[in-house]
């Protein structure tokens, strides 16, 4: 599977404009052979747009989902994206994965909300992060701060996830996350982690970029700098690496009473 990651400048919270950008990205990347395009956290309606989270949030299966499904189907390319989901009176920081037919195969509500803004905008997710099949690969889904907790990635690994997708919105000053923690999660779980961030300023937040596709050896298969860009790489497999660099923690972990 060929994976593409988009690290964009933050966009205005205008869904029509956002979808125009998404279609341009997916069209171009699919023409380069991408089977999957991973977008950042809350691409709809924007991360640092708290006044729009509740105002614009949509239900699962609503207009945003339908439009994203149309794009996936049109370009025969899977898409992972973050968005604001409404469920009754609650709004969730959510992410979905669509296969190339436009069908939804994965959906998740962020468990680890970060900071005052997120906790004011969103309800905490309460369901176990999902693992599902995508192009024949066991795939898991987390959002941003979730990947900084080893427990959540380990839950996915115990469910046999080989690939962990992480839409994110990581500010300047938190480079240790892509440079250390994401790589550690990949290595300790013998999985590939795809961490898709924004780059540049949006109001009072400056996003740090440094999106990464981390291999199961903990090294970068591809990593972005601090500006807007795209990454594209073939999905590596643990069997392609020397055995000594692939973790066996899942087999060796012992519990002490």
Secondary structure, DSSP 8 states (H G I E B T S, - for coil): -EEEEEE-----S-HHHHHHHHHHHHHHHHHTT-SEEE--TTTBT-TT-HHHHHHH-B-TTSHHHHHHHHHHHHHT-EEEEEEEEEETTEEEEEEEEE-TTS-EEEEEE-SS--HHHHHHH-----S---EEEETTEEEEEEEGGGGGSHHHHHHHHHTT-SEEEEE---BTT-HHIIIIIHHHHHHHTT-EEEEE--EEEETTEEEE---EEE-TTSSEEEE--SSSEEEEEE---GGGS-GGGS--HHHH-----
